[in-house]
Amino acid sequence: MENVWIPALAVVSCLAASAFFSGSETALTASSRARMLSLQNGDDARAGIVNRMLAARERLIGGILIGNNIVNTLAASLTTGVLLSLFGDVGIVYATIVVSAFVIVFSEILPKTIAINNPDRFALFVAKPISWIVFVFGPVTMAIEAFIRGLLRLFGYELGSLNNPLSATEELRGQVDLLHKEGGVAKQERDMLGGLLDLHELSVADIMIHRTKMRVINADLPPAEIVREVLASPFTRMPLWREKHENIVGVLHAKDLLRALDAAGGEADKLKIDQIALEPWFVPDMTSLREQLRAFLNKKTHFALVVDEYGEVQGLVTLEDILEEIVGDISDEHDLPVAGVRRQANGSLVVEGTVTIRDLNRQFEWRLPDDKASTIAGLVLHEAQRIPSVGQVFTFYGFRFEILRRHRNQISLLRIVPPQPEGEGEPARPSSGT
């Protein structure tokens, strides 16, 4: 019996080592690389070790698995020897049961549960000893890895061909959404980060103020009338047109106009508007918001006119419009109230056709697609495949759309009934009725 204690202590030591390896594997693979990089930049040597090991993930996992399998096999062998000496041949059965139970509970589930709940702290704690183990088993790991690669190559599979199907932007967006769902990121912060990530996917055509909504001034009006128009406008920059509204010949800045008016002694009739106005800046409608934001910063201006492939003016875009895609609506004391969405007592919403799908998705956390149309009216037209009549009702994506008002061929007002909270809003083919 006295000789049994030494093997028993060896078994306990093997199980403890197995727990160490199992917890380390979980902690290192679940640790935040961003957090580790931040700690490394703060001169934390242990974080630097973790990052170096994660950069060679196959070698790290291989070293841990080799060490873990060695101690597990040793624990099973020692336990079998001890129980054979105590119980005879039936000791093999007892050894299988005992080793399996202890390995599963104390060497797998327990350490991995602790590690997954504190992955960063656990990873820093085991960084140095695991780095030594990976170094010791490095040659063995490399040999095994070469053998595995050669074996897989026989089946026409290359390890290097396994690429992440998600881009860095998509991964970051998914992480933000996950943190929001878990309560780590507020909705406003989630929307801001999402808006920043969306800048390269959206074009100026998606957020521009359409030419039918633009506030413009006839450049041929008397200077005094132009001054009154500018003072009555809530905007500081006003496009000037001649012959037709789409023929923009200049952009008048309110500050430039007031300086010129002051220099003229307050006599508006002495002003030469063409000399005060700035040259208009035209940008293609397919320019991404990221490129347009960079262009605004480089050009040091806040205002651009949007043109299509034929050079026709389609609308205007401002720096504020792009910033609002990131931080949400920016309002000041001079902004005009916008009543584009009105919530009804029955839960439905009366929405103007020009309201963008993106704004609705952001405000109400809907998931209506915005890749085929930018406005809610455009989405209805796209799905209906025809110009609807007033009173028609369409149902798609779990939403009910009722046409309330139409101006010529444009849907100007509609009622939206969102899906019930418990509904999933599965896409369905549009249906209509009266």
C-alpha positions as CSV (number, residue, x, y, z in Angstrom):
1,M,0.0,0.0,0.0
2,E,2.9,2.4,0.8
3,N,4.0,2.2,-2.8
4,V,0.6,3.2,-4.0
5,W,0.8,6.8,-2.8
6,I,3.7,7.8,-5.0
7,P,1.8,6.8,-8.3
8,A,-1.4,8.4,-6.9
9,L,0.4,11.7,-6.3
10,A,1.8,11.4,-9.8
11,V,-1.7,10.9,-11.2
12,V,-2.9,14.0,-9.3
13,S,0.0,16.0,-10.7
14,C,-0.8,14.9,-14.2
15,L,-4.5,15.8,-13.8
16,A,-3.4,19.3,-12.5
17,A,-1.1,19.7,-15.5
18,S,-3.9,18.6,-17.8
19,A,-6.2,21.3,-16.2
20,F,-3.5,23.8,-16.8
21,F,-3.1,23.0,-20.5
22,S,-6.9,22.9,-21.0
23,G,-7.5,26.2,-19.3
24,S,-4.6,27.8,-21.1
25,E,-5.8,26.7,-24.5
26,T,-9.3,28.2,-23.9
27,A,-7.9,31.4,-22.4
28,L,-5.4,32.1,-25.1
29,T,-7.8,31.4,-28.0
30,A,-10.6,33.4,-26.4
31,S,-8.5,36.3,-25.3
32,S,-9.1,39.7,-27.0
33,R,-6.2,40.5,-29.4
34,A,-7.3,44.2,-29.3
35,R,-7.0,44.2,-25.5
36,M,-3.7,42.4,-25.7
37,L,-2.3,44.9,-28.2
38,S,-3.5,47.8,-26.0
39,L,-1.7,46.2,-23.0
40,Q,1.4,45.5,-25.1
41,N,1.5,49.2,-26.1
42,G,1.3,50.0,-22.4
43,D,4.6,48.0,-21.9
44,D,3.0,44.8,-20.6
45,A,5.6,42.1,-21.5
46,R,3.1,39.3,-20.9
47,A,0.7,40.7,-23.4
48,G,3.5,40.8,-26.0
49,I,4.1,37.1,-25.4
50,V,0.4,36.4,-25.9
51,N,0.4,38.3,-29.1
52,R,3.5,36.5,-30.4
53,M,2.0,33.1,-29.6
54,L,-1.4,34.0,-31.2
55,A,0.5,35.1,-34.4
56,A,1.7,31.5,-34.7
57,R,-1.6,29.9,-33.7
58,E,-1.0,26.5,-35.2
59,R,2.3,26.1,-33.3
60,L,0.6,27.3,-30.0
61,I,-2.3,24.9,-30.3
62,G,0.1,22.1,-31.3
63,G,2.4,22.6,-28.3
64,I,-0.5,22.7,-25.9
65,L,-2.2,19.6,-27.3
66,I,1.1,17.6,-27.2
67,G,1.6,18.5,-23.6
68,N,-2.0,17.8,-22.7
69,N,-2.1,14.4,-24.4
70,I,1.2,13.4,-22.8
71,V,0.0,14.1,-19.2
72,N,-3.5,12.6,-19.9
73,T,-1.9,9.4,-21.2
74,L,0.5,9.3,-18.3
75,A,-2.3,9.8,-15.8
76,A,-4.3,6.9,-17.4
77,S,-1.3,4.6,-17.4
78,L,-0.4,5.3,-13.8
79,T,-4.0,5.0,-12.6
80,T,-4.4,1.6,-14.4
81,G,-1.2,0.3,-12.8
82,V,-2.4,1.4,-9.3
83,L,-5.9,-0.1,-9.6
84,L,-4.5,-3.3,-11.2
85,S,-2.4,-3.8,-8.1
86,L,-5.4,-3.2,-5.8
87,F,-8.2,-5.0,-7.6
88,G,-6.6,-7.2,-10.2
89,D,-7.8,-7.4,-13.8
90,V,-11.1,-5.6,-13.0
91,G,-8.9,-2.6,-12.1
92,I,-8.7,-1.8,-15.8
93,V,-12.5,-1.0,-15.8
94,Y,-12.2,1.0,-12.6
95,A,-9.2,2.9,-14.1
96,T,-11.2,3.8,-17.2
97,I,-14.1,5.1,-15.2
98,V,-12.0,7.0,-12.7
99,V,-9.6,8.6,-15.2
100,S,-12.5,9.6,-17.5
101,A,-14.5,11.2,-14.7
102,F,-11.5,13.1,-13.3
103,V,-10.3,14.3,-16.6
104,I,-13.7,15.5,-17.8
105,V,-14.6,17.2,-14.6
106,F,-11.4,18.5,-13.2
107,S,-9.1,18.7,-16.2
108,E,-11.5,19.9,-18.9
109,I,-14.8,21.4,-17.8
110,L,-13.6,23.2,-14.6
111,P,-10.5,24.9,-15.9
112,K,-12.2,25.8,-19.2
113,T,-15.1,27.3,-17.4
114,I,-12.8,29.4,-15.3
115,A,-10.7,30.4,-18.3
116,I,-13.7,31.4,-20.6
117,N,-15.0,33.7,-17.9
118,N,-11.7,35.5,-17.4
119,P,-9.8,34.9,-20.7
120,D,-7.6,37.9,-20.7
121,R,-6.5,37.6,-17.1
122,F,-6.0,33.9,-17.4
123,A,-4.0,34.3,-20.7
124,L,-1.7,36.8,-19.1
125,F,-1.2,34.5,-16.1
126,V,-0.1,31.5,-18.2
127,A,1.7,33.4,-20.9
128,K,5.3,32.7,-19.8
129,P,5.0,29.0,-18.9
130,I,3.0,28.3,-22.0
131,S,5.6,30.1,-24.1
132,W,8.3,27.8,-22.7
133,I,6.3,24.7,-23.4
134,V,5.6,25.9,-27.0
135,F,9.4,26.5,-27.4
136,V,10.2,23.0,-26.1
137,F,7.7,21.2,-28.3
138,G,8.4,23.6,-31.2
139,P,10.4,21.1,-33.4
140,V,7.8,18.3,-32.7
141,T,5.0,20.7,-33.6
142,M,6.6,21.8,-36.8
143,A,7.2,18.2,-37.9
144,I,3.6,17.2,-37.2
145,E,2.3,20.3,-39.0
146,A,4.4,19.5,-42.0
147,F,3.1,15.9,-42.0
148,I,-0.5,17.2,-41.7
149,R,-0.1,19.6,-44.6
150,G,1.4,16.9,-46.8
151,L,-1.5,14.6,-45.9
152,L,-4.1,17.2,-46.7
153,R,-2.4,18.0,-49.9
154,L,-3.0,14.5,-51.0
155,F,-6.7,15.2,-50.8
156,G,-6.3,18.5,-52.7
157,Y,-6.7,20.7,-49.7
158,E,-4.3,23.5,-48.8
159,L,-4.4,25.0,-45.3
160,G,-3.3,28.4,-46.7
161,S,-6.5,28.5,-48.8
162,L,-8.7,28.8,-45.7
163,N,-9.4,32.5,-45.7
164,N,-11.7,34.4,-43.4
165,P,-15.0,35.0,-45.4
166,L,-15.6,38.1,-43.4
167,S,-13.8,41.4,-44.0
168,A,-12.3,43.3,-41.1
169,T,-15.2,45.7,-41.4
170,E,-17.8,42.9,-41.1
171,E,-16.0,41.4,-38.2
172,L,-15.9,44.7,-36.4
173,R,-19.5,45.4,-37.1
174,G,-20.5,41.9,-35.8
175,Q,-18.4,42.5,-32.6
176,V,-20.2,45.9,-32.0
177,D,-23.6,44.3,-32.5
178,L,-22.7,41.5,-30.1
179,L,-21.5,43.9,-27.5
180,H,-24.7,45.9,-27.9
181,K,-26.8,42.8,-27.5
182,E,-24.9,41.9,-24.3
183,G,-25.3,45.4,-23.0
184,G,-21.7,46.5,-23.3
185,V,-22.4,49.2,-26.0
186,A,-25.3,51.6,-25.9
187,K,-27.6,51.9,-29.0
188,Q,-26.3,55.4,-29.8
189,E,-22.7,54.2,-29.7
190,R,-23.6,51.2,-31.8
191,D,-25.3,53.4,-34.4
192,M,-22.3,55.8,-34.5
193,L,-19.8,53.0,-35.0
194,G,-22.1,51.3,-37.6
195,G,-22.4,54.6,-39.4
196,L,-18.7,55.0,-39.5
197,L,-18.2,51.5,-40.9
198,D,-20.9,52.1,-43.5
199,L,-19.2,55.1,-45.1
200,H,-17.5,53.1,-47.8
201,E,-20.7,51.2,-48.7
202,L,-22.9,54.3,-49.1
203,S,-22.7,56.8,-52.0
204,V,-23.6,60.5,-52.0
205,A,-26.7,59.5,-53.9
206,D,-27.9,57.6,-50.9
207,I,-27.9,60.7,-48.6
208,M,-28.1,63.7,-50.9
209,I,-30.9,66.2,-50.8
210,H,-32.8,65.6,-54.0
211,R,-33.0,68.5,-56.5
212,T,-36.8,68.7,-55.9
213,K,-36.1,69.5,-52.3
214,M,-33.2,71.9,-52.9
215,R,-33.7,75.5,-51.9
216,V,-32.2,77.6,-54.8
217,I,-32.2,81.2,-55.9
218,N,-32.6,82.7,-59.3
219,A,-29.3,84.5,-60.0
220,D,-31.1,87.0,-62.3
221,L,-33.2,88.4,-59.4
222,P,-32.4,91.9,-58.2
223,P,-29.7,91.9,-55.5
224,A,-32.1,93.2,-52.9
225,E,-34.4,90.3,-53.6
226,I,-31.5,87.8,-53.4
227,V,-30.5,89.3,-50.0
228,R,-34.1,88.8,-48.7
229,E,-34.1,85.2,-50.0
230,V,-30.8,84.4,-48.2
231,L,-31.9,86.0,-44.9
232,A,-35.2,84.0,-45.1
233,S,-33.4,80.7,-45.6
234,P,-32.2,78.5,-42.7
235,F,-29.1,77.6,-44.8
236,T,-25.8,79.4,-45.0
237,R,-25.1,78.3,-48.6
238,M,-27.6,78.8,-51.4
239,P,-27.2,77.5,-55.0
240,L,-27.8,80.1,-57.8
241,W,-29.5,79.1,-61.0
242,R,-30.1,80.6,-64.4
243,E,-32.6,79.5,-67.2
244,K,-33.6,76.4,-65.3
245,H,-33.3,75.1,-61.7
246,E,-30.9,72.4,-62.6
247,N,-28.4,74.9,-64.2
248,I,-26.5,75.9,-61.1
249,V,-24.1,78.7,-61.9
250,G,-22.8,79.5,-58.4
251,V,-23.1,79.0,-54.6
252,L,-23.8,82.1,-52.5
253,H,-22.5,82.0,-48.9
254,A,-24.4,84.1,-46.4
255,K,-21.3,85.4,-44.7
256,D,-19.8,86.5,-48.0
257,L,-23.1,88.2,-48.9
258,L,-23.2,90.0,-45.5
259,R,-19.6,91.2,-45.8
260,A,-20.2,92.5,-49.2
261,L,-23.4,94.2,-48.0
262,D,-21.6,95.8,-45.2
263,A,-18.8,97.0,-47.6
264,A,-21.6,98.5,-49.8
265,G,-22.9,100.5,-46.8
266,G,-26.1,98.4,-46.6
267,E,-27.2,99.3,-50.1
268,A,-28.2,95.9,-51.6
269,D,-28.7,97.3,-55.1
270,K,-25.0,98.0,-55.4
271,L,-24.0,94.3,-54.9
272,K,-22.7,92.3,-57.8
273,I,-23.9,88.8,-56.9
274,D,-21.8,87.0,-59.6
275,Q,-18.6,88.4,-58.0
276,I,-19.7,87.3,-54.5
277,A,-20.8,83.8,-55.4
278,L,-18.4,80.9,-55.3
279,E,-17.8,78.5,-58.1
280,P,-20.0,75.4,-57.8
281,W,-18.3,72.1,-57.0
282,F,-19.8,69.1,-58.8
283,V,-19.3,65.5,-57.6
284,P,-20.4,62.2,-59.2
285,D,-23.4,60.6,-57.5
286,M,-21.6,57.2,-57.1
287,T,-18.8,58.7,-55.0
288,S,-18.6,56.8,-51.7
289,L,-19.2,58.8,-48.5
290,R,-15.7,57.9,-47.3
291,E,-14.2,59.4,-50.5
292,Q,-16.5,62.4,-50.3
293,L,-15.6,63.0,-46.6
294,R,-11.9,63.0,-47.5
295,A,-12.6,65.3,-50.4
296,F,-14.5,67.8,-48.2
297,L,-11.5,67.8,-45.7
298,N,-8.9,68.2,-48.5
299,K,-10.9,70.9,-50.3
300,K,-11.8,72.6,-47.0
301,T,-15.4,73.2,-48.1
302,H,-18.7,71.8,-46.8
303,F,-21.0,71.9,-49.9
304,A,-21.1,70.0,-53.2
305,L,-23.6,69.5,-56.0
306,V,-24.3,65.9,-57.1
307,V,-24.5,65.1,-60.8
308,D,-25.3,61.8,-62.6
309,E,-23.3,60.2,-65.4
310,Y,-24.8,62.7,-67.9
311,G,-23.7,65.7,-65.8
312,E,-27.3,66.6,-64.8
313,V,-27.7,67.9,-61.2
314,Q,-29.4,65.4,-59.0
315,G,-29.1,67.1,-55.7
316,L,-26.6,68.4,-53.1
317,V,-24.6,66.9,-50.3
318,T,-22.9,68.7,-47.4
319,L,-20.3,67.7,-44.8
320,E,-23.1,67.8,-42.2
321,D,-25.1,65.2,-44.1
322,I,-22.1,62.8,-43.9
323,L,-21.5,63.5,-40.3
324,E,-25.1,62.8,-39.5
325,E,-24.6,59.3,-41.0
326,I,-22.2,58.8,-38.1
327,V,-23.5,60.7,-35.1
328,G,-27.2,60.9,-36.1
329,D,-29.3,64.0,-36.7
330,I,-27.6,67.3,-36.0
331,S,-30.1,70.0,-35.3
332,D,-29.6,73.7,-34.3
333,E,-31.8,76.6,-33.6
334,H,-32.1,77.5,-37.3
335,D,-33.0,74.0,-38.6
336,L,-36.5,73.6,-40.0
337,P,-38.6,70.9,-38.2
338,V,-39.0,67.8,-40.3
339,A,-42.2,65.8,-39.8
340,G,-41.3,63.0,-42.0
341,V,-42.5,60.3,-39.6
342,R,-45.6,60.4,-37.4
343,R,-46.4,57.6,-35.0
344,Q,-50.1,56.8,-34.7
345,A,-52.0,55.6,-31.6
346,N,-52.5,52.1,-33.1
347,G,-48.8,51.6,-33.5
348,S,-48.6,52.4,-37.2
349,L,-46.5,55.2,-38.7
350,V,-47.5,57.7,-41.3
351,V,-44.3,58.3,-43.3
352,E,-43.5,60.7,-46.2
353,G,-42.2,58.9,-49.2
354,T,-38.9,60.8,-49.2
355,V,-37.9,59.5,-45.8
356,T,-34.8,57.2,-46.2
357,I,-34.9,53.5,-45.3
358,R,-31.6,54.0,-43.5
359,D,-33.2,56.6,-41.1
360,L,-36.2,54.3,-40.4
361,N,-33.9,51.3,-39.8
362,R,-31.8,53.4,-37.4
363,Q,-34.7,55.0,-35.5
364,F,-36.9,51.9,-35.1
365,E,-34.2,49.1,-35.4
366,W,-35.9,47.7,-38.5
367,R,-34.0,45.6,-41.1
368,L,-35.6,46.8,-44.3
369,P,-33.2,46.4,-47.3
370,D,-31.7,49.6,-48.6
371,D,-29.6,48.2,-51.4
372,K,-32.3,48.6,-54.1
373,A,-33.8,51.9,-53.1
374,S,-32.7,54.7,-50.7
375,T,-36.2,56.0,-49.8
376,I,-39.3,54.2,-48.4
377,A,-41.3,55.2,-51.5
378,G,-38.6,53.7,-53.7
379,L,-38.7,50.4,-51.8
380,V,-42.4,50.1,-52.3
381,L,-42.1,50.9,-56.1
382,H,-39.2,48.3,-56.3
383,E,-41.2,45.6,-54.6
384,A,-44.6,46.3,-56.2
385,Q,-43.0,46.5,-59.7
386,R,-45.7,49.1,-60.6
387,I,-46.9,52.6,-59.7
388,P,-49.6,51.9,-57.1
389,S,-52.8,53.8,-56.6
390,V,-54.0,55.6,-53.5
391,G,-55.5,53.1,-51.1
392,Q,-53.6,50.1,-52.3
393,V,-51.9,47.9,-49.6
394,F,-48.7,45.9,-50.0
395,T,-47.2,43.4,-47.6
396,F,-43.5,42.4,-47.7
397,Y,-40.7,41.8,-45.2
398,G,-43.4,41.4,-42.6
399,F,-44.5,45.1,-43.0
400,R,-47.8,46.4,-44.3
401,F,-47.6,49.5,-46.6
402,E,-50.7,51.5,-47.4
403,I,-50.5,54.2,-50.0
404,L,-52.1,57.4,-48.6
405,R,-51.2,60.0,-51.1
406,R,-49.6,60.1,-54.5
407,H,-48.3,63.1,-56.5
408,R,-48.2,62.2,-60.2
409,N,-46.0,59.1,-60.3
410,Q,-44.4,59.7,-56.9
411,I,-45.6,58.2,-53.6
412,S,-45.7,61.1,-51.3
413,L,-47.3,59.6,-48.1
414,L,-47.9,56.1,-46.9
415,R,-48.8,54.3,-43.7
416,I,-46.5,51.6,-42.4
417,V,-47.6,48.9,-40.0
418,P,-44.5,47.1,-38.6
419,P,-44.6,43.4,-37.7
420,Q,-45.6,42.3,-34.3
421,P,-42.7,42.0,-31.8
422,E,-43.0,38.2,-31.7
423,G,-43.0,38.0,-35.6
424,E,-39.8,37.5,-37.5
425,G,-40.8,39.5,-40.6
426,E,-39.8,36.9,-43.1
427,P,-39.7,38.2,-46.7
428,A,-42.7,37.5,-48.8
429,R,-43.9,38.3,-52.2
430,P,-45.8,41.6,-52.3
431,S,-49.5,41.4,-52.2
432,S,-52.0,44.2,-52.9
433,G,-55.5,45.0,-52.0
434,T,-57.9,47.9,-51.5
